[in-house]
Amino acid sequence: MGERYLGVDLHRTQFPVCTRLENGRTYLRQWPSREMKLCAAQLRKEDELAVEATGNTRLFYDAVEKHAARVVVVNPAQFKVISQSVKKTDKNDAELLAVYLSNDLLPEVRMKERNQRYMGHLRHSTPSSMVELRIFLRAQTAIPIFTMSASLRSRRLARRFSSFHRNSAKLSSFGI
């Protein structure tokens, strides 16, 4: 068996896959998005696959990366061949990806590992919520501490509040 180069044009409900063989022959197959894992299971270990970076590329990449030799995620801003093509159809887009992949001419985007994505998500979402919490708690400490303690129903909550107030300086060292 020879190498196969697959171009995929992802859409929300379906995706065409153009398979280009070493001899230049191409085959097109349309897949519904719900059968993404079935499509991945039919890949060979020596297959190379190209897909444009879109909103659902991560889901597709996670489904196919273990089944193919190489998955190239293409930067659409750098790959103007598709966006500026005269015959803009799903079939043509998938075929262009397969052709350019077979010639190794695609601008590739690096996909982050799952744990790197999670850390990036935490880095971008957590600080803002921590800042809001810190601002709220700082506003609460403007009230004299004995008044605050008197208004709290339990001593345990008062201890937690005091402990958090002492540790807020540590949060400042992180820029929060």
C-alpha positions as CSV (number, residue, x, y, z in Angstrom):
1,M,0.0,0.0,0.0
2,G,1.2,3.5,-0.8
3,E,0.9,6.6,1.2
4,R,-2.4,8.4,1.2
5,Y,-2.9,12.2,1.6
6,L,-6.2,13.3,2.9
7,G,-7.7,16.8,2.8
8,V,-10.6,17.5,5.1
9,D,-12.9,20.5,4.9
10,L,-14.6,20.7,8.3
11,H,-18.1,22.0,8.7
12,R,-20.6,21.9,11.6
13,T,-22.8,19.2,10.2
14,Q,-20.6,17.4,7.7
15,F,-17.1,17.2,6.2
16,P,-15.8,16.0,2.8
17,V,-12.6,14.0,2.8
18,C,-10.5,14.0,-0.4
19,T,-8.1,11.1,-0.5
20,R,-5.1,11.5,-2.9
21,L,-3.0,8.5,-3.7
22,E,0.7,8.5,-4.6
23,N,-0.2,8.0,-8.3
24,G,-2.3,11.2,-8.3
25,R,-5.8,9.6,-8.2
26,T,-8.3,11.3,-5.9
27,Y,-11.4,10.0,-4.2
28,L,-14.0,12.0,-2.4
29,R,-16.2,10.9,0.5
30,Q,-18.7,13.0,2.4
31,W,-19.0,12.2,6.2
32,P,-21.6,13.5,8.7
33,S,-20.0,15.1,11.7
34,R,-21.5,12.6,14.1
35,E,-19.5,9.9,12.4
36,M,-16.1,11.5,13.1
37,K,-14.8,8.6,15.1
38,L,-15.9,6.1,12.4
39,C,-14.0,8.1,9.9
40,A,-10.9,8.1,12.2
41,A,-11.1,4.3,12.6
42,Q,-10.8,3.9,8.8
43,L,-7.5,5.8,8.7
44,R,-4.3,3.9,8.1
45,K,-1.1,4.4,10.2
46,E,0.8,5.7,7.2
47,D,-1.9,8.3,6.2
48,E,-1.2,12.0,6.3
49,L,-4.1,14.3,6.9
50,A,-4.6,18.1,6.4
51,V,-7.5,20.2,7.9
52,E,-8.0,23.9,8.2
53,A,-8.0,25.5,11.6
54,T,-11.6,26.3,12.4
55,G,-13.8,26.3,15.5
56,N,-14.2,22.5,15.6
57,T,-10.7,21.5,14.5
58,R,-9.7,20.5,18.0
59,L,-12.4,17.9,18.3
60,F,-11.5,16.5,14.9
61,Y,-7.8,16.5,15.7
62,D,-8.3,14.7,19.0
63,A,-10.4,12.0,17.1
64,V,-7.8,11.3,14.3
65,E,-4.4,12.0,15.7
66,K,-3.8,8.5,17.0
67,H,-4.9,6.9,13.8
68,A,-2.7,8.7,11.3
69,A,1.0,9.2,10.8
70,R,0.7,13.0,10.6
71,V,-2.1,15.5,11.1
72,V,-1.4,19.0,9.7
73,V,-3.6,21.8,10.9
74,V,-3.5,24.5,8.4
75,N,-3.4,28.2,9.2
76,P,-6.2,29.7,6.9
77,A,-4.7,33.2,7.2
78,Q,-1.4,32.0,5.6
79,F,-3.0,29.5,3.2
80,K,-4.9,31.9,0.8
81,V,-5.3,29.3,-1.9
82,I,-8.6,28.2,-0.5
83,S,-10.0,31.5,0.5
84,Q,-9.1,33.1,-2.8
85,S,-10.0,30.2,-5.1
86,V,-12.5,30.9,-7.9
87,K,-14.3,27.5,-7.5
88,K,-15.1,27.6,-3.8
89,T,-16.7,24.3,-3.1
90,D,-16.2,21.8,-0.2
91,K,-14.9,19.2,-2.7
92,N,-12.3,21.6,-4.2
93,D,-11.2,22.8,-0.8
94,A,-10.6,19.3,0.4
95,E,-8.8,18.4,-2.8
96,L,-6.6,21.5,-2.6
97,L,-5.6,20.5,1.0
98,A,-4.7,17.0,-0.2
99,V,-2.7,18.2,-3.2
100,Y,-0.7,20.7,-1.1
101,L,-0.2,18.2,1.7
102,S,1.2,15.7,-0.8
103,N,3.8,18.3,-1.8
104,D,4.4,19.4,1.8
105,L,3.5,23.0,1.1
106,L,1.0,23.8,3.9
107,P,1.5,26.4,6.6
108,E,1.1,24.4,9.7
109,V,-0.3,25.4,13.1
110,R,1.0,23.8,16.2
111,M,-1.7,22.1,18.2
112,K,-1.3,22.2,22.0
113,E,-1.4,19.0,24.1
114,R,-4.5,18.5,26.2
115,N,-2.8,19.5,29.5
116,Q,-1.3,22.6,27.9
117,R,-4.8,23.6,26.7
118,Y,-6.2,23.2,30.2
119,M,-3.4,25.3,31.7
120,G,-4.0,28.0,29.1
121,H,-7.7,28.0,30.0
122,L,-6.9,28.3,33.7
123,R,-4.4,31.1,33.0
124,H,-6.9,33.1,31.1
125,S,-10.0,32.5,33.1
126,T,-8.8,32.3,36.7
127,P,-7.0,35.6,37.2
128,S,-10.1,37.7,36.4
129,S,-12.2,35.8,38.9
130,M,-9.5,35.9,41.5
131,V,-9.2,39.7,41.0
132,E,-12.9,40.1,41.4
133,L,-12.8,38.0,44.6
134,R,-9.9,40.0,46.0
135,I,-11.6,43.3,45.2
136,F,-14.7,42.1,46.9
137,L,-12.9,40.9,50.0
138,R,-10.8,44.1,50.2
139,A,-14.0,46.1,50.2
140,Q,-15.3,43.9,53.0
141,T,-12.2,44.5,55.1
142,A,-12.8,48.2,55.0
143,I,-15.3,47.5,57.7
144,P,-13.5,47.2,61.1
145,I,-12.7,43.6,61.8
146,F,-14.6,43.4,65.0
147,T,-17.8,44.5,63.3
148,M,-17.2,41.9,60.6
149,S,-16.6,39.2,63.2
150,A,-19.7,40.2,65.1
151,S,-21.8,39.9,61.9
152,L,-20.5,36.4,61.1
153,R,-22.5,33.6,62.7
154,S,-19.7,31.2,63.4
155,R,-16.1,31.6,64.7
156,R,-14.9,29.2,62.0
157,L,-16.0,31.6,59.3
158,A,-14.3,34.5,61.1
159,R,-11.1,32.5,61.3
160,R,-11.3,31.6,57.6
161,F,-11.9,35.2,56.7
162,S,-8.9,36.4,58.8
163,S,-6.7,33.7,57.3
164,F,-7.7,34.7,53.8
165,H,-7.1,38.4,54.5
166,R,-3.6,37.5,55.7
167,N,-2.9,35.5,52.6
168,S,-4.2,38.2,50.2
169,A,-0.7,39.6,50.3
170,K,0.5,36.3,48.7
171,L,-2.0,36.8,45.9
172,S,-0.5,40.2,45.3
173,S,2.8,38.6,44.6
174,F,1.2,36.7,41.7
175,G,0.0,40.0,40.2
176,I,-3.7,39.2,41.2
